């Protein structure tokens, strides 16, 4: 159970980081495109 919980936390953390990076890239892309 301990390993499963750890993997779940790591997976959720990675997903959150991935979404944050994607959002940042989209924001920068729009900002650059606006210019």
GROMACS elastic network, one bead per residue, 0.5 to 0.9 nm:
[ bonds ]
;  ai    aj funct       b0    kb
    1     4     6  0.50701   500
    1     5     6  0.61139   500
    1     6     6  0.85481   500
    2     5     6  0.52255   500
    2     6     6  0.62050   500
    2     7     6  0.86974   500
    3     6     6  0.50477   500
    3     7     6  0.61660   500
    3     8     6  0.85877   500
    4     7     6  0.51243   500
    4     8     6  0.61412   500
    4     9     6  0.86733   500
    5     8     6  0.50622   500
    5     9     6  0.62595   500
    5    10     6  0.86496   500
    6     9     6  0.52009   500
    6    10     6  0.61792   500
    6    11     6  0.85326   500
    7    10     6  0.50487   500
    7    11     6  0.59386   500
    7    12     6  0.84859   500
    8    11     6  0.50909   500
    8    12     6  0.61018   500
    8    13     6  0.84767   500
    9    12     6  0.51703   500
    9    13     6  0.60339   500
    9    14     6  0.85533   500
   10    13     6  0.50206   500
   10    14     6  0.60700   500
   10    15     6  0.85387   500
   11    14     6  0.51234   500
   11    15     6  0.61256   500
   11    16     6  0.86243   500
   12    15     6  0.50669   500
   12    16     6  0.61786   500
   12    17     6  0.86412   500
   13    16     6  0.51613   500
   13    17     6  0.62361   500
   13    18     6  0.85813   500
   14    17     6  0.50712   500
   14    18     6  0.60431   500
   14    19     6  0.86282   500
   15    19     6  0.61876   500
   15    20     6  0.85652   500
   16    19     6  0.51791   500
   16    20     6  0.61480   500
   16    21     6  0.86338   500
   17    20     6  0.50307   500
   17    21     6  0.61143   500
   17    22     6  0.85287   500
   18    21     6  0.51783   500
   18    22     6  0.61091   500
   18    23     6  0.85594   500
   19    22     6  0.50337   500
   19    23     6  0.60283   500
   19    24     6  0.85157   500
   20    23     6  0.51321   500
   20    24     6  0.61349   500
   20    25     6  0.86210   500
   21    24     6  0.50714   500
   21    25     6  0.61143   500
   21    26     6  0.85899   500
   22    25     6  0.51517   500
   22    26     6  0.61799   500
   22    27     6  0.85664   500
   23    26     6  0.51714   500
   23    27     6  0.61088   500
   23    28     6  0.86471   500
   24    27     6  0.50359   500
   24    28     6  0.61303   500
   24    29     6  0.84550   500
   25    28     6  0.51579   500
   25    29     6  0.59682   500
   25    30     6  0.85791   500
   26    30     6  0.61518   500
   26    31     6  0.85398   500
   27    30     6  0.52506   500
   27    31     6  0.61870   500
   27    32     6  0.86809   500
   28    32     6  0.60653   500
   28    33     6  0.84048   500
   29    32     6  0.51953   500
   29    33     6  0.59864   500
   29    34     6  0.85000   500
   30    34     6  0.59815   500
   30    35     6  0.87819   500
   31    34     6  0.51723   500
   31    35     6  0.67571   500
   32    35     6  0.54201   500
